[in-house]
Amino acid sequence: MEKIVLGLPKGSLNNVNRGNTYQLLVEAGYEVRGYEPGKEENEIFITNDSEIKSYLTRPQSAPVELNREILDLAIIGEDWVREESVNLSKELITKIGDLNYGQTRLIVAVPQGAPYNSLSEFFQENKNRKTPILCFTEYPNLTRQFFMENESYQEIFGESTPLVQVRGLWDGDNEMVQIINSDGATEVYIAKGADLIVDNTQTGSSLKKAGLKIIDTIMESSAGLYAGTSCTGQKLEKAQMIFDQLFGAIEARKFFDVKFNIANHRVADTAAFLVSNEYCSDEPTVTAGSSFSQINVLIPKNKFPEMLKEIKSLGASAIVRENVKQYVK
């Protein structure tokens, strides 16, 4: 088969404190070179899968590269996919599946001391001003759509379109509401005189440090595996295989693999106890011995402490707990 071209994210989705996509690939069984966090190279090699060709890509650029068939597949946040797709008449990017990491919110923020607590209140409080409302963001398309869907905006400005400026490109007829593209560090624009910003945040702590408060949420986002228009046929089948490996590694993080010995006369009761309390993913595996048997369960991590207490009371011994590397249902 022709190689599938995979875009791997630069920035926060390959950061040990947020996403660490490199580690996810390793846990999924891939041998990766040139993608260690902080040491990424433009061309990345997955040495144990010759059907994948990988490149480093900015999350903001990945949807464009998928649409233009430069990439077949990419790991990106849903926020960037929607930002690129707002003005399209049909979807050009297909989600293979959520990867459930890199969670973030796209929010509207204003100065901490501002007298409004929602975007509607903001527009009402500023409807009689003589100077334009200035909003800075890396998401001008989603921001404009969200503003235009707001009831107070519609009441004040009708169907007019906020003016969007992306460097030298200007679009829109409502010069009283201007949305200006920023290139990162968006929160600093409030200190420089902007009225509000639209930015993504995980915990909101950086916004608080910058003296800002959240007044609305546009969307929640997490990382996913997305395919472009060139990902069809065998490539699409390969994309699904890649997703299954990645998602299996993510699911594995939720479980412990636990083994312990139990006296044979207590095996049936112990197995029934584990199933009834959902201390195993399906049912325990029992390896019988002459006087003792070994029981093996895959247990959700949050249930392990309570299970440990109970199985010890039943006489369990030689209890071994291990991390799970892959879990594919």
Order of alpha helices (4+ residues) and beta strands (2+ residues): beta-alpha-beta-beta-beta-alpha-beta-alpha-beta-beta-alpha-beta-alpha-alpha-beta-beta-beta-alpha-beta-alpha-beta-beta-alpha-beta-alpha-beta-beta-alpha-beta
